Amino acid sequence: MNGSKEIPRVVIDTNVIFMALYNPIGKAGRIFDLAIRNKINLFSTDTVKIEIARVLKRELRWEDDLIDKKINELPITWIEKEIYSDFLEKTRVKHKADKPLEALSLVLSCEILSADEHFTALKNMADIDKLLRDFC
Amino acid sequence: MKTIGVPEDLHKELIKLKLESGNRNVSEIIKRLVYEHKKRQFLEFSDLFKNSLIKKKKSFDKILKQSRKTREEIADEWF
C-alpha cells in the first residue's frame, strides 16, 4: 500500500458538457471543476467530440480552429472508436446513437454521466449529486 | 519527482510567493497556477459559448435539440 487513492473515472455525455458551459457554477460546471482539480477523470468518445464541434460550427458559426482549440482545452480524455467498437454489441441502450458512450463505459468499467433519458434504465448511470458530495 | 530549471529571478519570485501564501512547497504554488490556468480556459470557453448564443439568437434548448439530431447523424455515418 502506498496510500494513494485511485481517481474515479466517469464517461461524460454531450448534454452535461453543454450544461457546464452554459452554467459553470451549476452542478455540471462543478463536475468540470473536480476534473480540473484532478479529483475525477472525465472521458468521452470521439463521436461526442464531433457532435460538439458540429453544433458549434453549424449553430453558432464558430471557426474550425477555435472549435479545436476550445474542445481540446476541456479536461476530458477523448477515446477513439477503435478502443470501444468491440463493446458496441454488448451495450443495452436501445438507440444506436447512444451506444458509443455505453460501450466506452464498459471498456473503462465506470459510470456514465448524462442528462439523456435514454440512459436512465442502465445500472451504471452516475448520480451527479453523489459525485459532488463524495469528491467536492 | 522531476526537476525543472527556472531563471534566478523567477526562482526568487516563486520562493516569495511560497512564503506569502503559506504553501508548504513550490510545487503547491505551481499546482495552484495550473489549476487557475485551466479554470480560466474553461470559463473563457463558457463565456464564448454564452455570448454566441446571444449573438446568434439561439436558445440553450435549441442547442441541446440540435446536438441530439447531430448525434443521430454521426451514428448513421459511423456505425
HADDOCK unambig.tbl for C-alpha pairs under 7 A between the chains (distance, minus, plus):
assign (segid A and resid 15 and name CA) (segid B and resid 64 and name CA) 6.55 0.50 0.50
assign (segid A and resid 21 and name CA) (segid B and resid 45 and name CA) 6.99 0.50 0.50
assign (segid A and resid 21 and name CA) (segid B and resid 46 and name CA) 4.38 0.50 0.50
assign (segid A and resid 21 and name CA) (segid B and resid 49 and name CA) 6.88 0.50 0.50
assign (segid A and resid 22 and name CA) (segid B and resid 46 and name CA) 6.19 0.50 0.50
assign (segid A and resid 22 and name CA) (segid B and resid 50 and name CA) 6.22 0.50 0.50
assign (segid A and resid 36 and name CA) (segid B and resid 35 and name CA) 6.34 0.50 0.50
assign (segid A and resid 36 and name CA) (segid B and resid 38 and name CA) 6.58 0.50 0.50
assign (segid A and resid 36 and name CA) (segid B and resid 39 and name CA) 6.87 0.50 0.50
assign (segid A and resid 37 and name CA) (segid B and resid 35 and name CA) 6.45 0.50 0.50
assign (segid A and resid 47 and name CA) (segid B and resid 74 and name CA) 6.93 0.50 0.50
assign (segid A and resid 51 and name CA) (segid B and resid 67 and name CA) 6.41 0.50 0.50
assign (segid A and resid 51 and name CA) (segid B and resid 70 and name CA) 5.95 0.50 0.50
assign (segid A and resid 51 and name CA) (segid B and resid 71 and name CA) 5.94 0.50 0.50
assign (segid A and resid 55 and name CA) (segid B and resid 66 and name CA) 6.83 0.50 0.50
assign (segid A and resid 55 and name CA) (segid B and resid 67 and name CA) 6.07 0.50 0.50
assign (segid A and resid 60 and name CA) (segid B and resid 52 and name CA) 5.98 0.50 0.50
assign (segid A and resid 60 and name CA) (segid B and resid 53 and name CA) 6.85 0.50 0.50
assign (segid A and resid 60 and name CA) (segid B and resid 56 and name CA) 6.31 0.50 0.50
assign (segid A and resid 70 and name CA) (segid B and resid 45 and name CA) 6.24 0.50 0.50
assign (segid A and resid 73 and name CA) (segid B and resid 41 and name CA) 6.86 0.50 0.50
assign (segid A and resid 74 and name CA) (segid B and resid 42 and name CA) 6.64 0.50 0.50
assign (segid A and resid 96 and name CA) (segid B and resid 75 and name CA) 6.60 0.50 0.50
assign (segid A and resid 97 and name CA) (segid B and resid 71 and name CA) 5.88 0.50 0.50
assign (segid A and resid 97 and name CA) (segid B and resid 72 and name CA) 5.25 0.50 0.50
assign (segid A and resid 97 and name CA) (segid B and resid 75 and name CA) 4.91 0.50 0.50
